[in-house]
């Protein structure tokens, strides 16, 4: 970083740090937001992977709760999208690699950093 450049901004005030996650086909967030559920119904607990107070929420709750057989291809893709929301003070970038290593996760992205020059 150049000495005259400002430090990249964190999330705007009132917005918690988060990551955008694409789950593998058939996986979905658990009901309580602390686990991921496999196509067979087995839960993968995220304790130890995420900090206390973090939760996983579906991007489109109605699609995530629907039966995948009733959804079109684009709807199934949207149902696989989730956000991992972190407690205040947590740095989301510290958890990217840990989430990528999970068997349920296909892709992890940091949200875009929006700022005025």
N, CA, C and O atoms as a GROMACS GRO file, in nm:
protein
  468
    1UNK      N    1   0.085  -0.117   0.000
    1UNK     CA    2   0.000   0.000   0.000
    1UNK      C    3   0.090   0.124   0.000
    1UNK      O    4   0.188   0.130   0.075
    2UNK      N    5   0.058   0.219  -0.082
    2UNK     CA    6   0.132   0.345  -0.091
    2UNK      C    7   0.108   0.427   0.035
    2UNK      O    8  -0.002   0.424   0.090
    3UNK      N    9   0.209   0.501   0.083
    3UNK     CA   10   0.192   0.576   0.209
    3UNK      C   11   0.079   0.677   0.206
    3UNK      O   12   0.024   0.710   0.311
    4UNK      N   13   0.043   0.728   0.088
    4UNK     CA   14  -0.063   0.827   0.081
    4UNK      C   15  -0.202   0.766   0.062
    4UNK      O   16  -0.303   0.835   0.070
    5UNK      N   17  -0.205   0.634   0.037
    5UNK     CA   18  -0.334   0.568   0.022
    5UNK      C   19  -0.397   0.546   0.158
    5UNK      O   20  -0.329   0.519   0.258
    6UNK      N   21  -0.527   0.561   0.160
    6UNK     CA   22  -0.599   0.534   0.284
    6UNK      C   23  -0.615   0.384   0.302
    6UNK      O   24  -0.618   0.308   0.205
    7UNK      N   25  -0.626   0.344   0.426
    7UNK     CA   26  -0.651   0.203   0.456
    7UNK      C   27  -0.787   0.165   0.397
    7UNK      O   28  -0.881   0.244   0.406
    8UNK      N   29  -0.800   0.045   0.337
    8UNK     CA   30  -0.930   0.006   0.282
    8UNK      C   31  -1.037   0.013   0.390
    8UNK      O   32  -1.015  -0.031   0.503
    9UNK      N   33  -1.152   0.068   0.356
    9UNK     CA   34  -1.256   0.081   0.458
    9UNK      C   35  -1.315  -0.054   0.496
    9UNK      O   36  -1.320  -0.146   0.414
   10UNK      N   37  -1.357  -0.064   0.618
   10UNK     CA   38  -1.430  -0.183   0.662
   10UNK      C   39  -1.575  -0.168   0.618
   10UNK      O   40  -1.606  -0.082   0.536
   11UNK      N   41  -1.662  -0.250   0.672
   11UNK     CA   42  -1.803  -0.234   0.637
   11UNK      C   43  -1.856  -0.100   0.687
   11UNK      O   44  -1.804  -0.046   0.785
   12UNK      N   45  -1.956  -0.045   0.622
   12UNK     CA   46  -2.014   0.081   0.667
   12UNK      C   47  -2.067   0.069   0.810
   12UNK      O   48  -2.096  -0.041   0.855
   13UNK      N   49  -2.081   0.180   0.879
   13UNK     CA   50  -2.134   0.175   1.016
   13UNK      C   51  -2.270   0.102   1.020
   13UNK      O   52  -2.357   0.126   0.936
   14UNK      N   53  -2.284   0.015   1.116
   14UNK     CA   54  -2.409  -0.060   1.131
   14UNK      C   55  -2.415  -0.189   1.052
   14UNK      O   56  -2.509  -0.267   1.069
   15UNK      N   57  -2.317  -0.214   0.967
   15UNK     CA   58  -2.314  -0.337   0.888
   15UNK      C   59  -2.204  -0.427   0.944
   15UNK      O   60  -2.089  -0.385   0.956
   16UNK      N   61  -2.239  -0.550   0.977
   16UNK     CA   62  -2.141  -0.644   1.031
   16UNK      C   63  -2.060  -0.705   0.918
   16UNK      O   64  -2.106  -0.713   0.803
   17UNK      N   65  -1.939  -0.749   0.951
   17UNK     CA   66  -1.854  -0.816   0.853
   17UNK      C   67  -1.923  -0.944   0.807
   17UNK      O   68  -1.988  -1.012   0.887
   18UNK      N   69  -1.910  -0.977   0.678
   18UNK     CA   70  -1.975  -1.097   0.626
   18UNK      C   71  -1.896  -1.153   0.509
   18UNK      O   72  -1.810  -1.086   0.451
   19UNK      N   73  -1.929  -1.276   0.475
   19UNK     CA   74  -1.875  -1.344   0.357
   19UNK      C   75  -1.991  -1.399   0.275
   19UNK      O   76  -2.094  -1.438   0.330
   20UNK      N   77  -1.972  -1.402   0.145
   20UNK     CA   78  -2.071  -1.462   0.057
   20UNK      C   79  -2.024  -1.603   0.025
   20UNK      O   80  -1.909  -1.624  -0.016
   21UNK      N   81  -2.113  -1.701   0.045
   21UNK     CA   82  -2.076  -1.842   0.029
   21UNK      C   83  -2.170  -1.909  -0.070
   21UNK      O   84  -2.291  -1.888  -0.068
   22UNK      N   85  -2.112  -1.990  -0.159
   22UNK     CA   86  -2.190  -2.075  -0.249
   22UNK      C   87  -2.169  -2.218  -0.201
   22UNK      O   88  -2.057  -2.269  -0.202
   23UNK      N   89  -2.277  -2.281  -0.160
   23UNK     CA   90  -2.270  -2.420  -0.112
   23UNK      C   91  -2.273  -2.515  -0.230
   23UNK      O   92  -2.323  -2.481  -0.337
   24UNK      N   93  -2.221  -2.633  -0.210
   24UNK     CA   94  -2.226  -2.735  -0.315
   24UNK      C   95  -2.370  -2.782  -0.333
   24UNK      O   96  -2.454  -2.764  -0.245
   25UNK      N   97  -2.395  -2.842  -0.446
   25UNK     CA   98  -2.529  -2.890  -0.482
   25UNK      C   99  -2.585  -2.980  -0.371
   25UNK      O  100  -2.519  -3.074  -0.327
   26UNK      N  101  -2.706  -2.949  -0.326
   26UNK     CA  102  -2.775  -3.030  -0.225
   26UNK      C  103  -2.754  -2.982  -0.082
   26UNK      O  104  -2.833  -3.018   0.005
   27UNK      N  105  -2.650  -2.903  -0.055
   27UNK     CA  106  -2.625  -2.853   0.080
   27UNK      C  107  -2.710  -2.730   0.107
   27UNK      O  108  -2.747  -2.658   0.014
   28UNK      N  109  -2.740  -2.705   0.234
   28UNK     CA  110  -2.816  -2.585   0.272
   28UNK      C  111  -2.779  -2.545   0.414
   28UNK      O  112  -2.728  -2.627   0.491
   29UNK      N  113  -2.803  -2.419   0.451
   29UNK     CA  114  -2.776  -2.376   0.589
   29UNK      C  115  -2.867  -2.448   0.686
   29UNK      O  116  -2.982  -2.479   0.654
   30UNK      N  117  -2.817  -2.476   0.807
   30UNK     CA  118  -2.897  -2.537   0.911
   30UNK      C  119  -3.001  -2.440   0.965
   30UNK      O  120  -2.991  -2.320   0.944
   31UNK      N  121  -3.100  -2.493   1.034
   31UNK     CA  122  -3.212  -2.412   1.083
   31UNK      C  123  -3.168  -2.307   1.184
   31UNK      O  124  -3.226  -2.198   1.188
   32UNK      N  125  -3.066  -2.335   1.264
   32UNK     CA  126  -3.024  -2.240   1.367
   32UNK      C  127  -2.910  -2.150   1.322
   32UNK      O  128  -2.868  -2.062   1.398
   33UNK      N  129  -2.859  -2.168   1.202
   33UNK     CA  130  -2.754  -2.082   1.149
   33UNK      C  131  -2.615  -2.115   1.198
   33UNK      O  132  -2.522  -2.037   1.174
   34UNK      N  133  -2.596  -2.228   1.265
   34UNK     CA  134  -2.464  -2.266   1.315
   34UNK      C  135  -2.414  -2.396   1.252
   34UNK      O  136  -2.317  -2.455   1.299
   35UNK      N  137  -2.480  -2.439   1.145
   35UNK     CA  138  -2.440  -2.564   1.080
   35UNK      C  139  -2.480  -2.560   0.933
   35UNK      O  140  -2.553  -2.471   0.888
   36UNK      N  141  -2.432  -2.659   0.860
   36UNK     CA  142  -2.472  -2.681   0.721
   36UNK      C  143  -2.528  -2.821   0.714
   36UNK      O  144  -2.479  -2.912   0.781
   37UNK      N  145  -2.631  -2.839   0.632
   37UNK     CA  146  -2.700  -2.968   0.622
   37UNK      C  147  -2.671  -3.030   0.486
   37UNK      O  148  -2.688  -2.966   0.382
   38UNK      N  149  -2.627  -3.156   0.488
   38UNK     CA  150  -2.592  -3.229   0.366
   38UNK      C  151  -2.717  -3.273   0.292
   38UNK      O  152  -2.827  -3.265   0.347
   39UNK      N  153  -2.702  -3.318   0.166
   39UNK     CA  154  -2.818  -3.370   0.092
   39UNK      C  155  -2.886  -3.487   0.164
   39UNK      O  156  -3.006  -3.508   0.149
   40UNK      N  157  -2.810  -3.563   0.242
   40UNK     CA  158  -2.865  -3.676   0.318
   40UNK      C  159  -2.926  -3.637   0.451
   40UNK      O  160  -2.981  -3.723   0.520
   41UNK      N  161  -2.918  -3.509   0.488
   41UNK     CA  162  -2.978  -3.462   0.612
   41UNK      C  163  -2.884  -3.458   0.731
   41UNK      O  164  -2.926  -3.424   0.842
   42UNK      N  165  -2.757  -3.492   0.712
   42UNK     CA  166  -2.660  -3.488   0.821
   42UNK      C  167  -2.610  -3.344   0.840
   42UNK      O  168  -2.588  -3.272   0.743
   43UNK      N  169  -2.593  -3.303   0.968
   43UNK     CA  170  -2.548  -3.168   0.997
   43UNK      C  171  -2.397  -3.162   1.014
   43UNK      O  172  -2.336  -3.248   1.078
   44UNK      N  173  -2.338  -3.060   0.954
   44UNK     CA  174  -2.196  -3.031   0.969
   44UNK      C  175  -2.187  -2.908   1.059
   44UNK      O  176  -2.213  -2.796   1.014
   45UNK      N  177  -2.149  -2.928   1.186
   45UNK     CA  178  -2.142  -2.818   1.282
   45UNK      C  179  -2.025  -2.727   1.247
   45UNK      O  180  -1.919  -2.773   1.205
   46UNK      N  181  -2.045  -2.596   1.265
   46UNK     CA  182  -1.942  -2.498   1.234
   46UNK      C  183  -1.871  -2.446   1.358
   46UNK      O  184  -1.791  -2.352   1.350
   47UNK      N  185  -1.899  -2.507   1.473
   47UNK     CA  186  -1.829  -2.470   1.596
   47UNK      C  187  -1.681  -2.502   1.577
   47UNK      O  188  -1.648  -2.612   1.532
   48UNK      N  189  -1.595  -2.412   1.608
   48UNK     CA  190  -1.452  -2.431   1.586
   48UNK      C  191  -1.405  -2.377   1.453
   48UNK      O  192  -1.288  -2.344   1.438
   49UNK      N  193  -1.494  -2.368   1.356
   49UNK     CA  194  -1.459  -2.311   1.226
   49UNK      C  195  -1.488  -2.161   1.225
   49UNK      O  196  -1.410  -2.082   1.173
   50UNK      N  197  -1.601  -2.124   1.285
   50UNK     CA  198  -1.643  -1.984   1.292
   50UNK      C  199  -1.637  -1.935   1.436
   50UNK      O  200  -1.645  -2.016   1.529
   51UNK      N  201  -1.623  -1.804   1.457
   51UNK     CA  202  -1.620  -1.753   1.594
   51UNK      C  203  -1.759  -1.759   1.657
   51UNK      O  204  -1.860  -1.768   1.588
   52UNK      N  205  -1.761  -1.753   1.790
   52UNK     CA  206  -1.890  -1.751   1.862
   52UNK      C  207  -1.969  -1.628   1.816
   52UNK      O  208  -1.914  -1.519   1.804
   53UNK      N  209  -2.096  -1.648   1.792
   53UNK     CA  210  -2.182  -1.539   1.749
   53UNK      C  211  -2.198  -1.526   1.598
   53UNK      O  212  -2.283  -1.451   1.552
   54UNK      N  213  -2.117  -1.599   1.521
   54UNK     CA  214  -2.131  -1.597   1.375
   54UNK      C  215  -2.249  -1.686   1.337
   54UNK      O  216  -2.279  -1.784   1.405
   55UNK      N  217  -2.314  -1.652   1.226
   55UNK     CA  218  -2.426  -1.734   1.181
   55UNK      C  219  -2.431  -1.738   1.028
   55UNK      O  220  -2.384  -1.646   0.960
   56UNK      N  221  -2.488  -1.846   0.977
   56UNK     CA  222  -2.503  -1.865   0.833
   56UNK      C  223  -2.650  -1.846   0.800
   56UNK      O  224  -2.737  -1.913   0.855
   57UNK      N  225  -2.678  -1.754   0.708
   57UNK     CA  226  -2.816  -1.727   0.669
   57UNK      C  227  -2.829  -1.741   0.518
   57UNK      O  228  -2.741  -1.699   0.443
   58UNK      N  229  -2.939  -1.802   0.472
   58UNK     CA  230  -2.958  -1.816   0.327
   58UNK      C  231  -2.985  -1.681   0.263
   58UNK      O  232  -3.047  -1.594   0.323
   59UNK      N  233  -2.939  -1.665   0.141
   59UNK     CA  234  -2.964  -1.542   0.066
   59UNK      C  235  -3.113  -1.530   0.032
   59UNK      O  236  -3.170  -1.421   0.038
   60UNK      N  237  -3.175  -1.642  -0.002
   60UNK     CA  238  -3.318  -1.645  -0.034
   60UNK      C  239  -3.383  -1.751   0.053
   60UNK      O  240  -3.390  -1.867   0.014
   61UNK      N  241  -3.432  -1.713   0.172
   61UNK     CA  242  -3.486  -1.812   0.266
   61UNK      C  243  -3.598  -1.898   0.208
   61UNK      O  244  -3.603  -2.018   0.236
   62UNK      N  245  -3.687  -1.840   0.130
   62UNK     CA  246  -3.799  -1.918   0.075
   62UNK      C  247  -3.748  -2.029  -0.017
   62UNK      O  248  -3.801  -2.140  -0.016
   63UNK      N  249  -3.647  -2.000  -0.097
   63UNK     CA  250  -3.592  -2.102  -0.187
   63UNK      C  251  -3.510  -2.206  -0.110
   63UNK      O  252  -3.511  -2.324  -0.146
   64UNK      N  253  -3.440  -2.163  -0.006
   64UNK     CA  254  -3.359  -2.256   0.073
   64UNK      C  255  -3.447  -2.357   0.146
   64UNK      O  256  -3.404  -2.470   0.170
   65UNK      N  257  -3.568  -2.319   0.181
   65UNK     CA  258  -3.660  -2.409   0.252
   65UNK      C  259  -3.741  -2.497   0.158
   65UNK      O  260  -3.800  -2.596   0.202
   66UNK      N  261  -3.746  -2.462   0.029
   66UNK     CA  262  -3.827  -2.537  -0.068
   66UNK      C  263  -3.760  -2.669  -0.104
   66UNK      O  264  -3.639  -2.686  -0.088
   67UNK      N  265  -3.840  -2.762  -0.152
   67UNK     CA  266  -3.789  -2.890  -0.200
   67UNK      C  267  -3.713  -2.865  -0.330
   67UNK      O  268  -3.770  -2.810  -0.424
   68UNK      N  269  -3.586  -2.905  -0.339
   68UNK     CA  270  -3.508  -2.880  -0.460
   68UNK      C  271  -3.570  -2.939  -0.587
   68UNK      O  272  -3.548  -2.886  -0.696
   69UNK      N  273  -3.647  -3.046  -0.575
   69UNK     CA  274  -3.710  -3.106  -0.692
   69UNK      C  275  -3.815  -3.014  -0.753
   69UNK      O  276  -3.846  -3.026  -0.872
   70UNK      N  277  -3.869  -2.922  -0.674
   70UNK     CA  278  -3.971  -2.829  -0.723
   70UNK      C  279  -3.913  -2.701  -0.781
   70UNK      O  280  -3.987  -2.616  -0.830
   71UNK      N  281  -3.780  -2.685  -0.777
   71UNK     CA  282  -3.717  -2.561  -0.820
   71UNK      C  283  -3.653  -2.576  -0.958
   71UNK      O  284  -3.610  -2.684  -0.997
   72UNK      N  285  -3.648  -2.465  -1.030
   72UNK     CA  286  -3.579  -2.464  -1.160
   72UNK      C  287  -3.428  -2.456  -1.134
   72UNK      O  288  -3.386  -2.438  -1.020
   73UNK      N  289  -3.349  -2.470  -1.237
   73UNK     CA  290  -3.203  -2.463  -1.225
   73UNK      C  291  -3.155  -2.332  -1.162
   73UNK      O  292  -3.078  -2.336  -1.066
   74UNK      N  293  -3.200  -2.216  -1.213
   74UNK     CA  294  -3.158  -2.090  -1.151
   74UNK      C  295  -3.205  -2.076  -1.006
   74UNK      O  296  -3.135  -2.018  -0.924
   75UNK      N  297  -3.323  -2.128  -0.975
   75UNK     CA  298  -3.372  -2.122  -0.837
   75UNK      C  299  -3.288  -2.210  -0.745
   75UNK      O  300  -3.260  -2.172  -0.632
   76UNK      N  301  -3.246  -2.327  -0.793
   76UNK     CA  302  -3.158  -2.413  -0.712
   76UNK      C  303  -3.024  -2.345  -0.687
   76UNK      O  304  -2.968  -2.356  -0.578
   77UNK      N  305  -2.974  -2.273  -0.788
   77UNK     CA  306  -2.848  -2.200  -0.771
   77UNK      C  307  -2.863  -2.092  -0.664
   77UNK      O  308  -2.776  -2.078  -0.578
   78UNK      N  309  -2.973  -2.017  -0.669
   78UNK     CA  310  -2.997  -1.914  -0.567
   78UNK      C  311  -3.014  -1.975  -0.428
   78UNK      O  312  -2.973  -1.915  -0.329
   79UNK      N  313  -3.075  -2.093  -0.420
   79UNK     CA  314  -3.097  -2.159  -0.291
   79UNK      C  315  -2.965  -2.200  -0.227
   79UNK      O  316  -2.959  -2.218  -0.105
   80UNK      N  317  -2.860  -2.216  -0.306
   80UNK     CA  318  -2.728  -2.256  -0.254
   80UNK      C  319  -2.648  -2.137  -0.200
   80UNK      O  320  -2.544  -2.157  -0.138
   81UNK      N  321  -2.694  -2.016  -0.224
   81UNK     CA  322  -2.622  -1.896  -0.181
   81UNK      C  323  -2.653  -1.865  -0.035
   81UNK      O  324  -2.767  -1.876   0.009
   82UNK      N  325  -2.550  -1.826   0.039
   82UNK     CA  326  -2.568  -1.792   0.181
   82UNK      C  327  -2.468  -1.683   0.220
   82UNK      O  328  -2.369  -1.659   0.151
   83UNK      N  329  -2.498  -1.618   0.330
   83UNK     CA  330  -2.407  -1.520   0.390
   83UNK      C  331  -2.363  -1.573   0.525
   83UNK      O  332  -2.444  -1.628   0.600
   84UNK      N  333  -2.236  -1.557   0.556
   84UNK     CA  334  -2.187  -1.584   0.690
   84UNK      C  335  -2.169  -1.447   0.754
   84UNK      O  336  -2.087  -1.367   0.709
   85UNK      N  337  -2.246  -1.420   0.858
   85UNK     CA  338  -2.244  -1.291   0.926
   85UNK      C  339  -2.166  -1.307   1.056
   85UNK      O  340  -2.196  -1.395   1.137
   86UNK      N  341  -2.068  -1.222   1.076
   86UNK     CA  342  -1.978  -1.231   1.190
   86UNK      C  343  -2.017  -1.131   1.298
   86UNK      O  344  -2.080  -1.029   1.269
   87UNK      N  345  -1.979  -1.159   1.422
   87UNK     CA  346  -2.005  -1.063   1.530
   87UNK      C  347  -1.916  -0.939   1.512
   87UNK      O  348  -1.816  -0.943   1.441
   88UNK      N  349  -1.954  -0.832   1.577
   88UNK     CA  350  -1.875  -0.709   1.570
   88UNK      C  351  -1.731  -0.735   1.614
   88UNK      O  352  -1.706  -0.808   1.710
   89UNK      N  353  -1.639  -0.674   1.544
   89UNK     CA  354  -1.498  -0.688   1.578
   89UNK      C  355  -1.428  -0.804   1.509
   89UNK      O  356  -1.305  -0.809   1.509
   90UNK      N  357  -1.501  -0.896   1.449
   90UNK     CA  358  -1.439  -1.009   1.379
   90UNK      C  359  -1.398  -0.966   1.239
   90UNK      O  360  -1.466  -0.885   1.176
   91UNK      N  361  -1.288  -1.018   1.191
   91UNK     CA  362  -1.240  -0.990   1.057
   91UNK      C  363  -1.279  -1.108   0.968
   91UNK      O  364  -1.226  -1.218   0.983
   92UNK      N  365  -1.371  -1.085   0.876
   92UNK     CA  366  -1.422  -1.192   0.791
   92UNK      C  367  -1.311  -1.256   0.707
   92UNK      O  368  -1.316  -1.376   0.680
   93UNK      N  369  -1.212  -1.178   0.665
   93UNK     CA  370  -1.106  -1.230   0.580
   93UNK      C  371  -1.026  -1.341   0.650
   93UNK      O  372  -0.966  -1.425   0.584
   94UNK      N  373  -1.026  -1.342   0.783
   94UNK     CA  374  -0.953  -1.445   0.858
   94UNK      C  375  -1.017  -1.583   0.845
   94UNK      O  376  -0.953  -1.683   0.878
   95UNK      N  377  -1.140  -1.591   0.799
   95UNK     CA  378  -1.214  -1.717   0.796
   95UNK      C  379  -1.238  -1.770   0.654
   95UNK      O  380  -1.302  -1.874   0.637
   96UNK      N  381  -1.188  -1.701   0.553
   96UNK     CA  382  -1.211  -1.742   0.414
   96UNK      C  383  -1.154  -1.882   0.388
   96UNK      O  384  -1.224  -1.968   0.337
   97UNK      N  385  -1.029  -1.904   0.423
   97UNK     CA  386  -0.965  -2.034   0.394
   97UNK      C  387  -1.029  -2.147   0.473
   97UNK      O  388  -1.045  -2.258   0.421
   98UNK      N  389  -1.066  -2.121   0.599
   98UNK     CA  390  -1.130  -2.226   0.680
   98UNK      C  391  -1.262  -2.268   0.618
   98UNK      O  392  -1.296  -2.386   0.620
   99UNK      N  393  -1.338  -2.173   0.564
   99UNK     CA  394  -1.466  -2.208   0.500
   99UNK      C  395  -1.443  -2.280   0.366
   99UNK      O  396  -1.516  -2.372   0.333
  100UNK      N  397  -1.342  -2.238   0.291
  100UNK     CA  398  -1.313  -2.303   0.162
  100UNK      C  399  -1.275  -2.449   0.181
  100UNK      O  400  -1.296  -2.530   0.091
  101UNK      N  401  -1.219  -2.482   0.295
  101UNK     CA  402  -1.176  -2.619   0.322
  101UNK      C  403  -1.291  -2.712   0.359
  101UNK      O  404  -1.271  -2.834   0.364
  102UNK      N  405  -1.410  -2.659   0.386
  102UNK     CA  406  -1.524  -2.743   0.424
  102UNK      C  407  -1.576  -2.819   0.303
  102UNK      O  408  -1.576  -2.767   0.192
  103UNK      N  409  -1.620  -2.942   0.325
  103UNK     CA  410  -1.672  -3.024   0.216
  103UNK      C  411  -1.800  -2.968   0.155
  103UNK      O  412  -1.833  -3.001   0.041
  104UNK      N  413  -1.873  -2.885   0.229
  104UNK     CA  414  -2.002  -2.832   0.183
  104UNK      C  415  -1.989  -2.707   0.098
  104UNK      O  416  -2.085  -2.668   0.032
  105UNK      N  417  -1.872  -2.644   0.098
  105UNK     CA  418  -1.857  -2.513   0.036
  105UNK      C  419  -1.787  -2.524  -0.099
  105UNK      O  420  -1.681  -2.585  -0.112
  106UNK      N  421  -1.850  -2.462  -0.199
  106UNK     CA  422  -1.793  -2.458  -0.334
  106UNK      C  423  -1.710  -2.332  -0.354
  106UNK      O  424  -1.604  -2.336  -0.415
  107UNK      N  425  -1.759  -2.218  -0.302
  107UNK     CA  426  -1.691  -2.091  -0.326
  107UNK      C  427  -1.717  -1.996  -0.210
  107UNK      O  428  -1.825  -1.996  -0.152
  108UNK      N  429  -1.615  -1.916  -0.176
  108UNK     CA  430  -1.628  -1.813  -0.072
  108UNK      C  431  -1.577  -1.682  -0.130
  108UNK      O  432  -1.469  -1.677  -0.190
  109UNK      N  433  -1.655  -1.576  -0.112
  109UNK     CA  434  -1.616  -1.445  -0.163
  109UNK      C  435  -1.629  -1.340  -0.053
  109UNK      O  436  -1.721  -1.344   0.028
  110UNK      N  437  -1.534  -1.247  -0.052
  110UNK     CA  438  -1.549  -1.129   0.033
  110UNK      C  439  -1.643  -1.033  -0.038
  110UNK      O  440  -1.640  -1.025  -0.160
  111UNK      N  441  -1.727  -0.961   0.035
  111UNK     CA  442  -1.815  -0.865  -0.031
  111UNK      C  443  -1.733  -0.751  -0.091
  111UNK      O  444  -1.622  -0.724  -0.045
  112UNK      N  445  -1.785  -0.685  -0.193
  112UNK     CA  446  -1.709  -0.576  -0.254
  112UNK      C  447  -1.690  -0.462  -0.154
  112UNK      O  448  -1.776  -0.435  -0.071
  113UNK      N  449  -1.574  -0.395  -0.163
  113UNK     CA  450  -1.546  -0.278  -0.081
  113UNK      C  451  -1.584  -0.154  -0.161
  113UNK      O  452  -1.520  -0.122  -0.261
  114UNK      N  453  -1.686  -0.087  -0.118
  114UNK     CA  454  -1.734   0.031  -0.189
  114UNK      C  455  -1.691   0.154  -0.111
  114UNK      O  456  -1.716   0.166   0.008
  115UNK      N  457  -1.626   0.247  -0.182
  115UNK     CA  458  -1.582   0.371  -0.117
  115UNK      C  459  -1.566   0.480  -0.222
  115UNK      O  460  -1.542   0.451  -0.339
  116UNK      N  461  -1.580   0.602  -0.180
  116UNK     CA  462  -1.556   0.715  -0.267
  116UNK      C  463  -1.407   0.749  -0.262
  116UNK      O  464  -1.342   0.728  -0.160
  117UNK      N  465  -1.353   0.800  -0.373
  117UNK     CA  466  -1.209   0.834  -0.374
  117UNK      C  467  -1.177   0.947  -0.278
  117UNK      O  468  -1.061   0.987  -0.267
   0.00000   0.00000   0.00000
